[in-house]
């Protein structure tokens, strides 16, 4: 009897030791998540086992990476309910930890990272905190979707073991949000930042002014915001950001390694300023009638020079211009750019420059050149829509291609580099198809595959990879009113556009991508992201 007892004790002991030594193997879900990262990494190899985040897990970060460490624990704590204490790395043993480590590895560049998962430890290494941040976004995607819940979940927080090595193809990976046609709150803009940072985008271009609204407080010209910002498309209340609120957006973006590129659109698309200060009015081509600007018949009457125009709540483009003959206008431009530059830690100021259809061409060119000087005098670099290629531009100027191949080529001939936003491919306000409830279709209907299946470096003759800084997907908001509308138009196209910016063309294929994309839908559901359920994507039933 005693013998049997000892035998059982021994057997159980052996079993316990055995199960402690056998590393947990990765579930099919964990492996699928590991293989479904968007943007697709340079290389990803899994090794079949799993690391588990438990109530014992700690986070250890290089002193210069504590901010990313904080971001990570704030991401993991709500759903896991674990403490996940964060500490600065010393030489202590780090078994059971998630480690953020700054290293020196030239091949990773400024934004690359390496993610190594063993059964004992998760290590993200990068040259710079930005790389660690992108490694954290990858880590997030290879955890169960429930990690995105805001309340504690009972789940096995499993990560497949293996190694991911990764760095981006282009340095400019962005999106633009038009807050002028419809105004979006600070909270909405922050959510937008969070959504694009999921997919490692690093630029948010804010279209801060247009005919329908002026959205940023300019202290030296206060009516711009208070009057020019007081409405929006459809006649709603509009709004604007105080400089303090705007600084909050910039800081929020910075903590996510996103550069804000502010745009004041001039000399066209400027009615909101002309309505605020009559002396700026160089004329509008369509005559206001009964409180609205009358769009039909479209006349070519230049009306109301030097008098304030009426606020505009329609969606026509190309009818307004700044008064470019008066020096006072350049004082205005200088004041606006000065205040905006002071709010902008990033290097770029976007001056618009598109569709100045009622500005005389000679005046337009003079204006662009002076504008460039003004932007430079405030220590910034000018970027503008592709029409600015007609000005005297050089390698210090960046040109955003949206519709004209000719202007794109001209810009490259003059030595400028391009941000690629071809409307036919990446305008997120374009409808998916003719049944889409929101959006426009003047450029194209853009299904998910259309926005993914192209290569910026071969789109235009004479524009090669070295002429391109990156890619940006604009969301214009003529028809976009709520955060829900925003999400429906950007998902699921935005992740694919982010992948074009990050992953080499040789490493991309729609057939393979669409399977990965489908795997992200459960995450979007948990995050409350409304998306278009395209029939091109094999969503799980
Ligand atoms: C054009 C136009 C915008 C419109 C947008 C709508 C550019 C650069 N200017 O793009 O004012 O909102 O199309 O798709």
Boltz pocket constraint, residues with backbone or C-beta under 6 A from the ligand:
constraints:
  - pocket:
      binder: B
      contacts: [[A, 317], [A, 354], [A, 355], [A, 385], [A, 402], [A, 427], [A, 429], [A, 440], [A, 476], [A, 477], [A, 478]]
      max_distance: 6.0
